[in-house]
Amino acid sequence: MNIKKARGILGLAGAVAGAAGAFSGFRNARAKNDKLALANAIASIVVALTGAALAVRALRKDDLA
C-alpha cells in the first residue's frame, strides 16, 4: 500500500467519524429544538460529506494512475 492510498483511507475514516458525530449532534439539536446547534450540526454534516468525497476522489485517482 502506498502513502497516497493510506492517506485516502485515513481521510475517509476521519470523514465517517466526523459524520457520526455530526448526526449525533443533529439528533440532540432536534430533540432540544435548538436552532443554533441544528445549524452547526448541518454544517458539520456538509463538512463530513465533502471530506468523504475528497477522500474517495483521491482513492480513485490513485487507482487510475
Secondary structure as UniProt FT lines:
FT   HELIX           3..32
FT   HELIX           35..64
//
